[in-house]
Amino acid sequence: LHVHRLRASASTASTSTASPTAAATGAPSAGSEASGPPVVVESQLERILDAVASTVSDADAAADATLLAPRVAGAALDLRTGSYAVRAKDQNAAVPAPVAADPVLLDMIPTGAEWPRTIVALTQGDDNAVPQALLLVQDTPRDNYRLTSAVQMLPGSTFPSPPAPGAAGPIPLDASGPLAVAPQGAVASIADFLTTPAGANAGTFEENSFAEAITGFQAGVVADPGNTAANITFTHQSQADRTQALLTGDGGAMVFGYLTHTYSSVPKAAGDTIDLTGTVYQSLTGTDTSEKGIDVNYGEAVMMYVPPAGSDDRIRVIGAAQQLLSATLR
């Protein structure tokens, strides 16, 4: 009887201090000619952040995802909903970082008169080990701004500067336009790189602690002599409809994306089993072994800087969040 011990996934959280330093503002990109006042003023941003932080705090305290609906959507909703479900079965499971309304370290507020409207605020409350970038989207004039992504800045990363006044035009998500890579293409590329680190996107990204943690964990699991009785795969898939992008001061873009990550372990032969004893996966599945295998599902939110067209710079991953969502026996 061969027993494969399933290991918990890598944690992307870091207690190191990130550097939320705004880069120097560059010239606005050609073709971005939207003008007018900012979509929100400082007092409005404060009220929006207060409402979002209060909603998230109440939902976290009650572990009730229905309380999130008025002010949370997209990747942020998926990650917290998954967290509540996991913690209902294992109180020791990791929790998402709290959302703080203040202090606001930096923000990115575009101009324009169209919807949806997207803004970013960088905050760090007393309970946040590192600054957290909050992506807020208003779908229509009648809707609230809702938190669609909340990611922790990576150690040593730099928060891009906002565009010059009047230069905050919309960015196509599925075409490169003024960028080196289309926003959705950038998210697909990080998913491909995390799945196949030595593949076509091996040189696409600057080194970063998020990718290093994920790929290092995956390589360690596959190389572990105790895992020779299992077929192990890691698959990261981009969710194109969760992509958002904002123009930066140098003509590049800050891109927010969402990935689903499936960690699968399947016994190679009859008599081989997967050992779940003492893991969160035992709590989620209600069993300590499996003869057929298991699929573990994570959500991964990323924040990247994509350089402008013609730049020789690589894409930078500057923020990330990972959350265990579920585990399913085969």
C-alpha positions in Angstrom: 0.0 0.0 0.0 1.5 3.3 -1.1 0.3 6.4 0.8 0.8 9.9 -0.7 0.6 12.7 1.9 -1.2 15.8 0.5 0.5 19.0 1.4 -1.2 22.3 2.0 -0.6 24.9 -0.7 1.9 27.8 -0.5 0.9 30.9 1.4 1.4 34.1 -0.6 1.0 36.4 2.5 4.1 38.1 3.7 4.9 40.0 6.8 7.6 42.0 5.1 7.0 45.6 4.5 6.2 46.6 0.9 7.2 49.9 -0.6 4.1 51.8 -1.7 6.1 54.4 -3.5 4.5 56.3 -6.4 6.6 56.2 -9.5 7.4 59.5 -11.3 4.5 60.6 -13.5 5.2 60.2 -17.2 3.6 61.8 -20.2 0.0 60.7 -21.0 -0.3 58.1 -23.7 -1.4 58.9 -27.1 -5.1 58.3 -27.8 -6.1 58.8 -24.1 -8.0 62.1 -24.2 -10.8 61.8 -21.7 -11.1 65.0 -19.7 -13.2 66.5 -16.9 -13.3 66.3 -13.2 -12.2 63.2 -11.3 -14.9 60.6 -11.0 -14.9 61.0 -7.2 -13.5 63.7 -4.9 -11.6 63.0 -1.6 -14.7 63.3 0.6 -16.6 60.8 -1.6 -13.7 58.4 -1.6 -13.6 58.5 2.2 -17.3 57.7 2.4 -17.0 54.9 -0.1 -14.1 53.3 1.7 -15.8 53.6 5.1 -18.9 51.9 3.7 -16.9 49.1 2.1 -14.7 48.5 5.2 -17.7 48.5 7.5 -19.5 46.0 5.3 -16.6 43.7 5.1 -15.9 43.9 8.8 -19.5 43.0 9.6 -19.5 40.1 7.1 -16.2 38.8 8.5 -17.5 38.9 12.1 -20.6 37.0 11.1 -18.9 34.8 8.5 -21.9 35.5 6.3 -21.3 36.1 2.6 -24.8 37.5 2.1 -23.8 40.6 4.1 -21.1 41.4 1.4 -23.5 41.9 -1.5 -24.1 45.6 -1.2 -20.4 46.5 -1.3 -18.4 43.5 -2.5 -18.3 41.7 -5.9 -16.0 39.9 -8.3 -12.8 38.3 -7.0 -13.1 39.9 -3.6 -16.5 38.3 -3.1 -15.3 34.9 -4.4 -12.3 34.9 -2.0 -14.3 35.9 1.1 -17.2 33.6 0.3 -14.7 30.7 0.0 -13.0 31.7 3.2 -16.2 31.6 5.2 -17.1 28.2 3.8 -13.7 26.8 4.6 -13.6 28.2 8.1 -17.1 26.8 8.8 -15.4 23.4 8.7 -11.9 24.3 10.0 -11.5 27.3 12.3 -7.8 27.2 12.0 -7.9 27.9 8.2 -6.3 31.1 7.0 -8.5 34.2 6.7 -8.3 37.1 4.2 -6.6 40.3 5.3 -9.0 42.8 6.8 -10.1 45.8 4.7 -9.1 49.2 6.1 -10.7 52.5 5.1 -7.7 54.5 6.3 -5.1 55.7 6.2 -5.2 56.1 2.4 -1.5 56.0 1.3 -2.1 56.6 -2.4 -5.0 56.5 -4.8 -5.7 56.3 -8.5 -8.8 58.2 -9.5 -9.4 58.7 -13.2 -11.5 61.4 -15.0 -14.3 60.7 -17.4 -18.1 60.6 -17.6 -18.7 57.0 -18.6 -19.6 53.8 -16.7 -18.4 51.5 -15.3 -16.1 53.6 -13.2 -13.0 52.2 -11.6 -10.8 53.6 -8.8 -8.0 52.2 -6.7 -7.1 53.1 -3.1 -4.0 51.9 -1.3 -4.6 51.6 2.5 -2.9 50.1 5.5 -4.8 49.7 8.7 -3.4 48.7 12.1 -4.2 45.0 11.3 -2.7 45.0 7.8 0.9 43.7 7.8 1.5 45.3 4.4 -0.4 47.9 2.3 -3.5 46.6 0.5 -4.7 47.8 -2.9 -8.5 48.1 -3.1 -10.1 48.0 -6.5 -13.6 49.7 -6.5 -16.0 49.6 -9.4 -19.3 51.4 -10.0 -21.2 49.7 -12.8 -23.9 52.3 -13.3 -24.9 55.7 -11.9 -27.4 54.0 -9.6 -25.0 51.4 -8.2 -22.7 51.7 -5.2 -19.0 51.4 -5.7 -18.2 47.9 -4.8 -14.9 46.2 -3.8 -14.0 43.8 -6.6 -10.4 43.0 -5.6 -8.3 43.4 -2.5 -4.6 42.4 -2.8 -1.6 42.8 -0.6 1.4 44.6 -2.1 4.4 42.4 -2.5 7.6 43.2 -0.6 9.7 45.8 -2.5 7.0 46.6 -5.0 6.1 50.1 -6.3 2.6 51.5 -6.7 2.4 53.1 -10.2 1.7 56.8 -10.6 -1.7 58.0 -11.8 -2.0 59.6 -15.3 -1.8 63.3 -15.8 -5.1 65.2 -15.5 -7.3 64.7 -18.5 -5.4 61.6 -19.7 -7.5 58.8 -18.1 -9.1 57.3 -21.2 -10.6 53.8 -21.2 -8.3 50.8 -21.8 -9.4 47.9 -24.0 -9.2 44.7 -22.0 -8.9 42.3 -25.0 -6.5 44.3 -27.2 -3.1 45.7 -26.5 -3.8 49.2 -27.8 -1.3 51.5 -26.1 0.1 48.6 -24.0 2.8 46.0 -24.6 0.2 43.3 -23.8 -3.6 43.4 -23.6 -4.7 43.3 -20.0 -6.6 40.0 -20.4 -3.5 38.7 -22.2 -1.3 39.6 -19.3 -3.6 37.8 -16.8 -3.6 34.7 -19.1 0.2 34.9 -19.3 0.6 34.8 -15.5 -1.8 31.8 -15.3 0.3 30.1 -18.0 3.6 30.9 -16.2 2.3 29.6 -12.9 1.1 26.4 -14.6 4.3 25.9 -16.7 7.1 27.9 -15.2 9.6 26.9 -17.9 7.2 27.5 -20.8 6.5 30.3 -23.2 6.1 32.9 -20.5 9.3 32.1 -18.5 10.7 35.5 -19.4 7.5 37.6 -19.4 7.5 38.7 -15.7 10.0 40.2 -13.3 10.9 38.1 -10.4 8.4 38.4 -7.6 7.6 36.7 -4.3 4.1 35.6 -5.3 5.3 33.6 -8.3 8.3 32.3 -6.4 6.1 31.0 -3.6 3.6 29.3 -5.9 6.1 27.7 -8.3 8.5 26.8 -5.5 5.8 25.0 -3.6 4.6 23.2 -6.8 8.2 22.0 -7.6 8.7 20.9 -4.1 5.5 18.8 -4.1 6.4 17.1 -7.4 10.0 16.4 -6.3 9.0 15.0 -2.9 10.0 11.3 -2.7 6.8 10.6 -0.7 4.7 11.6 -3.6 5.9 9.1 -6.2 2.6 7.1 -5.8 0.5 10.0 -7.1 0.0 11.9 -10.3 0.1 15.6 -9.2 -1.0 18.5 -11.4 -1.3 22.3 -10.8 -3.5 24.3 -13.2 -4.0 28.0 -13.1 -6.7 29.5 -15.3 -7.4 33.2 -15.9 -10.9 34.5 -15.6 -11.1 37.0 -18.4 -14.4 38.6 -17.3 -12.8 39.6 -13.9 -10.0 41.7 -15.5 -9.9 45.5 -14.8 -7.3 48.0 -16.0 -6.4 51.6 -15.3 -4.0 53.8 -17.2 -0.8 54.8 -15.4 1.3 58.0 -15.6 3.9 56.5 -18.0 1.3 55.2 -20.5 1.3 51.7 -19.1 -1.5 50.2 -17.0 -2.3 48.7 -13.7 -4.1 45.4 -14.3 -6.2 43.5 -11.8 -6.9 39.9 -12.7 -8.3 36.7 -11.1 -7.2 33.1 -11.5 -8.6 29.8 -10.4 -6.0 27.3 -9.3 -6.7 23.6 -9.1 -4.2 21.3 -7.3 -5.0 17.7 -8.1 -3.6 14.6 -6.6 -4.6 11.2 -8.0 -3.2 7.7 -7.0 -1.2 6.1 -9.8 -2.3 2.5 -9.1 -4.8 0.3 -7.3 -3.9 0.2 -3.7 -2.4 3.7 -3.6 -4.1 6.3 -1.5 -4.0 10.0 -0.7 -3.4 10.7 3.0 -5.4 13.7 4.2 -4.9 13.1 7.9 -4.4 16.3 9.9 -4.9 18.7 7.0 -7.5 21.2 6.2 -8.5 18.9 3.4 -9.6 16.3 5.9 -11.9 18.8 7.5 -13.3 19.9 4.1 -13.9 16.4 2.8 -14.7 14.6 6.0 -12.3 11.7 5.3 -8.7 10.9 6.1 -7.8 9.0 2.9 -8.9 8.7 -0.7 -8.3 6.0 -3.2 -9.5 8.0 -6.1 -7.9 11.4 -5.6 -8.7 15.0 -4.7 -9.1 18.4 -6.4 -8.2 21.4 -4.2 -9.4 24.7 -5.5 -7.9 28.1 -4.8 -8.7 31.6 -5.9 -5.8 34.0 -6.8 -6.2 37.7 -7.2 -3.3 39.6 -8.8 -2.3 43.2 -9.5 0.2 43.8 -12.2 1.9 46.7 -14.0 1.9 46.3 -17.8 4.3 48.6 -19.6 3.4 50.7 -22.6 3.8 49.5 -26.2 7.5 49.7 -27.3 8.9 49.2 -23.8 11.5 46.6 -23.1 10.3 46.2 -19.5 8.8 43.0 -18.3 5.4 42.8 -16.6 5.6 43.3 -12.9 3.4 41.5 -10.4 3.0 44.1 -7.6 0.2 42.6 -5.5 -1.5 39.3 -4.8 -3.9 37.4 -2.6 -4.6 33.7 -2.5 -7.5 31.9 -0.8 -8.4 28.2 -0.4 -12.0 27.8 -1.7 -12.9 24.1 -1.6 -11.6 20.6 -1.7 -13.5 17.8 -3.6 -12.9 14.1 -3.6 -13.0 12.3 -7.0 
